[in-house]
Amino acid sequence: MEDRQVYPILNRLLAGEARSFLPRLAESMVYVDAECAQEFDAIRRMAGQQVENIARLTALLVDLGGEPKPAVADIMSGDFHYNSLEVVLPRVQVREQELLALYESTLPTLVGCDTAHRLAEKITVQRRADVTYIRQLIGDEVAG
């Protein structure tokens, strides 16, 4: 696979990361009660990892001679402010599941570019863990 064939794939992943709700949630003024403070800290860490993912994908794209395409945050996260964490987590979970599916479907297309494949694989593992954690949070809240 030629490097230039990887450019649109990496740009799709970058756009998916930009549309994620995790960073928007971490930046929002969502209501978090004392019982959920530890969980919200974990979400903030996930959001920080996501910012790092964007930086790594961008750096790889540039290193391969590509050009990152602009991508913007999804405006559907604008109403996170002043809602409770329990209200917005199901929407976050759906969006993170979509991002995980994007990575999983992209992995086979990157087999010919080892550097891109390794990075996407690493991020896929991270995304899978994030989705599992968010699902557990939602399950705990529903059960509690």
KAWO-V172321 format. One record per backbone hydrogen bond with DSSP energy under -0.5 kcal/mol. NH is the residue of the N-H (numbers start at 1). CO is the residue of the C=O. E is the energy in kcal/mol with one decimal. If there is no record, write none. Layout:
NH	CO	E
NH	CO	E
This chain:
5	2	-1.5
6	2	-0.6
6	3	-1.7
7	3	-0.8
10	6	-2.7
11	7	-2.4
12	8	-1.8
13	9	-2.0
14	10	-2.5
15	11	-2.4
16	12	-2.3
17	13	-2.4
18	14	-2.4
19	15	-1.8
20	16	-0.5
20	17	-0.9
25	21	-2.9
26	22	-2.5
27	23	-1.7
28	24	-1.2
31	83	-3.7
36	33	-1.7
37	34	-0.9
40	36	-2.4
41	37	-2.0
42	38	-1.7
43	39	-2.0
44	40	-2.3
45	41	-2.0
46	42	-2.2
47	43	-2.4
48	44	-2.1
49	45	-2.2
50	46	-1.9
51	47	-1.9
52	48	-1.9
53	49	-2.3
54	50	-2.2
55	51	-2.0
56	52	-2.7
57	53	-2.9
58	54	-2.5
59	55	-2.6
60	56	-2.4
61	57	-2.4
62	58	-2.4
63	59	-2.8
64	60	-2.1
65	62	-1.7
66	61	-3.0
77	74	-1.5
78	75	-2.0
80	77	-1.6
81	78	-0.5
82	29	-1.8
83	80	-1.8
85	31	-2.0
87	84	-0.8
88	84	-1.5
89	85	-2.2
90	86	-0.5
91	88	-0.5
92	88	-2.1
93	89	-2.9
94	90	-1.9
95	91	-2.1
96	92	-2.7
97	93	-2.2
98	94	-2.0
99	95	-2.0
100	96	-2.4
101	97	-2.4
102	98	-1.9
103	99	-2.2
104	100	-2.8
105	101	-2.3
106	102	-1.4
107	103	-2.0
108	104	-0.6
109	106	-1.1
110	106	-0.8
110	107	-1.5
111	108	-0.9
113	110	-2.1
114	112	-0.6
117	113	-2.8
118	114	-2.8
119	115	-2.0
120	116	-2.7
121	117	-2.6
122	118	-2.3
123	119	-2.5
124	120	-2.3
125	121	-2.1
126	122	-1.9
127	123	-3.1
128	124	-2.6
129	125	-2.0
130	126	-2.3
131	127	-2.8
132	128	-2.2
133	129	-2.3
134	130	-2.6
135	131	-2.5
136	132	-2.2
137	133	-2.3
138	134	-2.5
139	135	-2.8
140	136	-2.8
141	137	-2.3
142	138	-2.4
143	139	-2.4
144	140	-2.2
